[in-house]
Structure formats: structure tokens, C-alpha cells
Amino acid sequence: MCYRWVIRTYFNFYFHAFQESLKDGITGDDVLHVIEHGEIVEEYTDRERCLIFASTRDHVPLHIVVDYSCEDELHVVTTYIPGRREWIAYRKRQR
């Protein structure tokens, strides 16, 4: 279950997540804020990953995919600013 990552202390960024964050102007503080205050909008239990949504402190909508398969650290797989055409209120995929 995705909620077990809450107690973890260490975060590890995949290189792809780092690249996407730089491209979109997303800071480490933004990522931490979304992880701490966001809501899980999709869960991929077979891969032990989930998609988290929240707005940054600057009110920018942000999606973060995290991998919680490791016991002692959380892996940030990717970050991106969701598009309005693909998402309903940034929480549900358009069909």
C-alpha cells in the first residue's frame, strides 16, 4: 500500500525525475511539499508506485510518481505539471 512511505526519511530522485524537475522549474522543496501534503490520485500496486497530486506553495499543480518498494527510502520516479486536457481537476484522467 502506498501509505507506508510516509515514515521514510530518505528520498532518492531517479535521473529522469531530476531532468523533468529542472525542465519545469520544480524545486526539491516543491517535491517535498507535494509528497507531504498531496493526495494519491492513482496507485500502481503491481509496481509499488503511486501518483501524488498537490499544488506547490506557488499554486502550480504538480504530479509526482513515487516508488515505495524499498524499505528505507522513497524513490521519486518522475515529476510533471499535469495538462488540463489530460486531467479533470488534475485528479482524474480524461477518457
Backbone as CSV, one residue per row, in Angstrom:
resi,resn,N_x,N_y,N_z,CA_x,CA_y,CA_z,C_x,C_y,C_z
1,MET,0.829,-1.185,0.000,0.000,0.000,0.000,0.873,1.248,0.000
2,CYS,0.461,2.247,-0.678,1.261,3.439,-0.890,1.495,4.257,0.376
3,TYR,0.652,4.141,1.361,0.779,4.974,2.553,1.978,4.635,3.418
4,ARG,2.596,3.495,3.232,3.698,3.120,4.112,4.944,3.972,3.889
5,TRP,5.039,4.737,2.833,6.210,5.581,2.588,6.253,6.801,3.482
6,VAL,5.183,7.115,4.161,5.120,8.321,4.978,6.215,8.352,6.045
7,ILE,6.577,7.207,6.593,7.549,7.177,7.679,8.999,7.174,7.196
8,ARG,9.237,7.172,5.928,10.595,7.093,5.408,11.312,8.429,5.517
9,THR,12.588,8.367,5.720,13.391,9.569,5.906,14.101,9.975,4.625
10,TYR,14.522,9.037,3.823,15.352,9.318,2.663,14.549,9.317,1.373
11,PHE,14.858,10.292,0.515,14.250,10.380,-0.801,15.367,10.275,-1.824
12,ASN,15.103,9.557,-2.877,16.073,9.357,-3.930,15.408,9.729,-5.250
13,PHE,16.031,10.593,-6.037,15.478,11.006,-7.323,16.064,10.163,-8.441
14,TYR,15.202,9.575,-9.255,15.680,8.985,-10.496,16.208,10.128,-11.364
15,PHE,17.140,9.822,-12.235,17.699,10.857,-13.113,16.593,11.500,-13.950
16,HIS,15.657,10.699,-14.409,14.534,11.222,-15.204,13.744,12.254,-14.402
17,ALA,13.491,11.971,-13.131,12.754,12.917,-12.277,13.537,14.212,-12.124
18,PHE,14.836,14.090,-11.964,15.694,15.272,-11.838,15.625,16.114,-13.109
19,GLN,15.727,15.471,-14.265,15.649,16.184,-15.552,14.302,16.889,-15.722
20,GLU,13.223,16.173,-15.433,11.890,16.755,-15.590,11.678,17.918,-14.620
21,SER,12.180,17.790,-13.414,12.059,18.875,-12.438,12.774,20.124,-12.936
22,LEU,13.987,19.955,-13.433,14.737,21.101,-13.962,14.013,21.745,-15.137
23,LYS,13.505,20.911,-16.028,12.812,21.409,-17.220,11.596,22.251,-16.850
24,ASP,10.865,21.838,-15.797,9.636,22.523,-15.404,9.840,23.552,-14.295
25,GLY,11.080,23.725,-13.842,11.337,24.687,-12.781,10.828,24.250,-11.421
26,ILE,10.779,22.952,-11.200,10.293,22.385,-9.945,11.485,22.192,-9.008
27,THR,11.345,22.647,-7.778,12.430,22.543,-6.804,12.257,21.313,-5.919
28,GLY,13.313,20.973,-5.211,13.228,19.892,-4.237,12.202,20.199,-3.161
29,ASP,12.099,21.478,-2.772,11.082,21.879,-1.786,9.677,21.654,-2.325
30,ASP,9.478,21.910,-3.634,8.169,21.655,-4.248,7.818,20.176,-4.153
31,VAL,8.784,19.326,-4.474,8.555,17.880,-4.441,8.222,17.425,-3.019
32,LEU,8.997,17.886,-2.066,8.749,17.515,-0.681,7.370,17.992,-0.219
33,HIS,6.991,19.195,-0.600,5.682,19.729,-0.239,4.549,18.848,-0.785
34,VAL,4.678,18.461,-2.047,3.642,17.622,-2.660,3.587,16.251,-1.991
35,ILE,4.725,15.668,-1.692,4.743,14.367,-1.027,4.103,14.466,0.358
36,GLU,4.404,15.532,1.081,3.877,15.678,2.439,2.400,16.055,2.477
37,HIS,1.946,16.861,1.506,0.597,17.418,1.572,-0.341,16.952,0.470
38,GLY,0.182,16.164,-0.462,-0.620,15.764,-1.610,-1.554,14.609,-1.328
39,GLU,-2.326,14.302,-2.355,-3.233,13.160,-2.281,-2.857,12.161,-3.371
40,ILE,-3.043,10.908,-3.052,-2.776,9.848,-4.024,-3.948,9.809,-4.986
41,VAL,-3.658,10.029,-6.274,-4.728,10.030,-7.269,-4.748,8.755,-8.104
42,GLU,-3.643,8.045,-8.136,-3.590,6.732,-8.783,-2.601,5.872,-8.015
43,GLU,-2.900,4.588,-7.945,-1.981,3.668,-7.291,-1.693,2.518,-8.238
44,TYR,-0.417,2.173,-8.343,0.042,1.093,-9.222,0.652,0.012,-8.324
45,THR,-0.198,-0.746,-7.665,0.251,-1.687,-6.639,1.178,-2.773,-7.189
46,ASP,0.982,-3.182,-8.435,1.829,-4.226,-9.012,3.283,-3.767,-9.150
47,ARG,3.505,-2.440,-9.229,4.865,-1.898,-9.342,5.301,-1.182,-8.057
48,GLU,4.444,-1.193,-7.056,4.688,-0.494,-5.797,5.015,0.984,-6.041
49,ARG,4.117,1.605,-6.798,4.249,3.020,-7.133,2.892,3.695,-6.987
50,CYS,2.926,5.008,-6.851,1.680,5.762,-6.840,1.929,7.155,-7.402
51,LEU,0.850,7.779,-7.831,0.866,9.131,-8.370,0.255,10.053,-7.328
52,ILE,0.990,11.085,-6.965,0.554,12.036,-5.946,0.321,13.388,-6.609
53,PHE,-0.763,14.051,-6.212,-1.062,15.395,-6.710,-1.201,16.383,-5.562
54,ALA,-0.662,17.558,-5.768,-0.916,18.725,-4.911,-0.429,19.934,-5.699
55,SER,-0.813,21.085,-5.242,-0.264,22.322,-5.795,0.925,22.725,-4.941
56,THR,1.919,23.304,-5.591,3.079,23.795,-4.861,2.677,25.019,-4.043
57,ARG,3.581,25.509,-3.247,3.305,26.724,-2.472,3.022,27.917,-3.376
58,ASP,3.523,27.854,-4.603,3.276,28.910,-5.596,2.029,28.629,-6.427
59,HIS,1.232,27.637,-6.011,-0.047,27.290,-6.641,0.110,26.688,-8.037
60,VAL,1.216,26.010,-8.265,1.426,25.290,-9.523,1.001,23.840,-9.300
61,PRO,0.079,23.310,-10.118,-0.303,21.897,-9.956,0.881,20.994,-10.287
62,LEU,1.064,19.951,-9.498,2.221,19.090,-9.692,1.852,17.636,-9.433
63,HIS,2.280,16.763,-10.336,2.155,15.317,-10.180,3.544,14.749,-9.921
64,ILE,3.590,13.798,-9.014,4.835,13.101,-8.706,4.531,11.617,-8.650
65,VAL,5.325,10.826,-9.358,5.225,9.374,-9.259,6.342,8.917,-8.336
66,VAL,5.963,8.162,-7.296,6.953,7.655,-6.355,6.923,6.131,-6.333
67,ASP,8.091,5.566,-6.103,8.268,4.123,-5.955,8.559,3.866,-4.476
68,TYR,7.733,3.044,-3.843,7.891,2.778,-2.417,8.302,1.328,-2.155
69,SER,8.981,0.709,-3.118,9.342,-0.703,-2.992,10.501,-0.941,-2.028
70,CYS,11.317,0.053,-1.765,12.427,-0.097,-0.815,11.928,0.173,0.598
71,GLU,12.479,-0.535,1.549,12.045,-0.402,2.934,12.386,0.950,3.540
72,ASP,13.558,1.493,3.227,14.029,2.658,3.964,14.155,3.935,3.146
73,GLU,13.769,3.907,1.901,13.790,5.146,1.132,12.700,5.163,0.071
74,LEU,12.330,6.356,-0.288,11.302,6.590,-1.293,11.987,7.077,-2.558
75,HIS,11.635,6.509,-3.702,12.224,6.912,-4.975,11.237,7.791,-5.737
76,VAL,11.692,8.961,-6.125,10.887,9.853,-6.955,11.198,9.479,-8.399
77,VAL,10.207,8.893,-9.066,10.390,8.365,-10.419,10.317,9.481,-11.451
78,THR,9.299,10.321,-11.339,9.153,11.442,-12.261,8.299,12.524,-11.618
79,THR,8.423,13.715,-12.147,7.595,14.849,-11.748,7.125,15.531,-13.024
80,TYR,5.918,16.080,-12.985,5.457,16.841,-14.143,4.272,17.713,-13.763
81,ILE,4.101,18.748,-14.537,2.949,19.619,-14.395,1.855,19.040,-15.281
82,PRO,0.750,18.590,-14.685,-0.289,17.934,-15.487,-1.017,18.920,-16.400
83,GLY,-1.348,18.444,-17.593,-2.086,19.266,-18.544,-3.584,19.210,-18.292
84,ARG,-4.236,20.317,-18.495,-5.691,20.376,-18.286,-6.457,19.478,-19.255
85,ARG,-5.912,19.264,-20.433,-6.611,18.425,-21.425,-6.603,16.948,-21.045
86,GLU,-5.581,16.531,-20.314,-5.456,15.121,-19.946,-6.094,14.785,-18.601
87,TRP,-6.378,15.790,-17.773,-6.822,15.555,-16.402,-8.051,16.382,-16.065
88,ILE,-8.930,15.808,-15.271,-10.083,16.514,-14.717,-9.672,16.958,-13.315
89,ALA,-9.600,18.264,-13.113,-9.180,18.847,-11.824,-7.845,18.266,-11.353
90,TYR,-7.016,17.840,-12.288,-5.684,17.277,-12.025,-5.721,15.979,-11.227
91,ARG,-6.902,15.401,-11.043,-7.032,14.214,-10.202,-7.512,12.967,-10.943
92,LYS,-8.173,13.149,-12.053,-8.723,12.001,-12.786,-8.406,12.161,-14.263
93,ARG,-7.953,11.073,-14.872,-7.601,11.118,-16.301,-8.850,11.318,-17.146
94,GLN,-8.708,12.129,-18.168,-9.792,12.265,-19.161,-9.895,10.968,-19.925
95,ARG,-11.058,10.595,-20.302,-11.243,9.361,-21.091,-11.372,9.671,-22.538
